[in-house]
């Protein structure tokens, strides 16, 4: 439905260097097509460099720096993957605090591929069931999560997926969760 998310404002948080392009563009397009206003956030002003696996892809203009963004102004958060993206984000205290604030407020979050690394840093996976790129399962289990190998998994407003092949299912679930809004069980 093209108007499912009308009136909703969604943040897409990425590092300035190293986001997996398809994991940025396809969720962004799905959420926009559902009627949401979407803003691209990053630690620094300027552009975000996307990658197609290891090859440089397109660049995307940052709408607002994460340090200047007010988490209360957004209804949901998307965390795209790529190995470098979440590894970089978790070194930025403003980015980690921004992510955690969505859990504190019970707002829906979608994280795909390597993006759950940022969730680990934010301290929000303990007691949750999540999926991710398989190489993160030990990190997620060590942080207290129950890791499952599923195309997409939803745990009280937290949507996780494994890889670009899962984008269709991931996109459908983030739109659904963003439409539902806040979840009582979504917590930090």
Number of C-alpha atoms within 10 A of each C-alpha: 8 12 13 17 23 15 11 21 19 25 24 21 27 31 27 24 18 25 30 27 23 19 28 23 13 17 24 22 14 19 26 20 17 19 19 24 18 20 19 21 24 28 22 14 14 15 17 23 20 27 22 15 14 11 9 15 16 11 16 16 15 20 17 18 17 28 17 11 18 10 21 12 11 17 24 27 25 26 28 30 32 27 18 18 26 27 19 19 24 21 12 17 15 18 27 19 17 20 26 21 18 23 25 12 17 22 27 29 27 27 28 28 27 28 31 30 25 26 24 20 21 20 17 22 26 16 12 20 20 26 29 27 20 14 10 18 19 13 14 23 18 13 19 17 20 17 20 16 14 13 18 25 23 20 15 19 27 26 24 30 31 27 20 20 11 17 21 14 13 28 23 15 21 27 25 18 22 24 19 14 16 19 17 11 13 20 19 17
